[in-house]
Amino acid sequence: MPAPALVLASIASVQMGSAIAAKLFDRAGPSGVVWLRLSFGAVIMLALSRPRLRGQSRRALGIAVLFGVSLAAMNWSFYEALSRMPLGPAVTVEFIGPLAVAVAGSRRALDAVWVVLAAAGVLLLTSGGVSGVTADGVLLAALAGFFWGCYILLSQRVGRHFPGVTGLSLALAVGAVLMVPAGLVGAGSRILSGTVLLGAVAVALLSSVVPYSFELTALRSLPSHVFGVLMSLEPAMAALAGVIVLHQHLLPREYAAIACVVLASAGATLTARRGVPVVAD
C-alpha cells in the first residue's frame, strides 16, 4: 500500500477500535475496557518486540514508566469522555492537545490563527443545542488531550532510548498494571465474558497493534509534515466511525466544529517550524 493509504488506514483502524470500545462500555465499563485493551495490547506488542531491559539506565526506564502513565491516563480519560459524548466531538476536543504541542512557544501571528480556529471549533461544540455533548464529557476529553500532548513529547524521548516499538511495548505494560484496580472495579465478573474478551482483543488490535505498525511503515517513506496533515483528519474519521458503527448523528454545528479543528491542525502542521513536534497518534 502507498504510504498515505497506510496512514489513512491507520486512522480508520484507531477510530473503528474506539467505536467498538464504546459498544463494550455497558458490559465492562470504560475503565474495564481500557484495562483489557492495554493488557492485550501489551501482550501482543511485548511478544513482537521482545524488549531487553538489561543495560538500560534508570533514566531510560523512568521515562518509559512516565510514558506508560501518560498512555494509561490518556486512554482512561478519553474512554470516560466517550461514554458521555459522541465519538466525533470527543476526538475533536481531545485533538486540542496535539495541536497545542504543535504551536507551543510560537510567537508567529499565523500560529495564532490556528489557535483561534481550534478554539472556535470547541466553542461550537459547547454552545447552542446539544446532541449528547455534556460538560463533563468535554472536560474529560480535554484532559485526554492534555495527556496526548504529554504522550507526544515523551514519545520523542522514549525513541532516543529504545529501538522500534520497544518503548511503546513497555508503556503498554506499565499502563496495564496501573489500570488493574480501576479495571477490576469497572468490569467486575463480566470480565470473564467471551464477548467482552473478544471485543477487547479487537480493540487492542485496531487501536494499538495495527495503527502503530502501519504508521511505522509509512514514516519510512513519508515526510513528517505530510504525515501530520493526514493525521489531522482523525476527528473527521472519528465522526464517520460514530455514524457508521454507533449510529451517532451530529448537528451541522458539530460538523462545522470538527472542520475547524481539522483545518487548524492541518494548518499548524504545514506551517510548523523545523523541529517542532507534529501531531502523531
Summary of the structure (lengths in Angstrom):
residues: 281
radius of gyration: 17.9
end to end distance: 19.4
largest distance: 56.8
contacts: 1053
relative contact order: 0.24
helix: 80%
strand: 0%
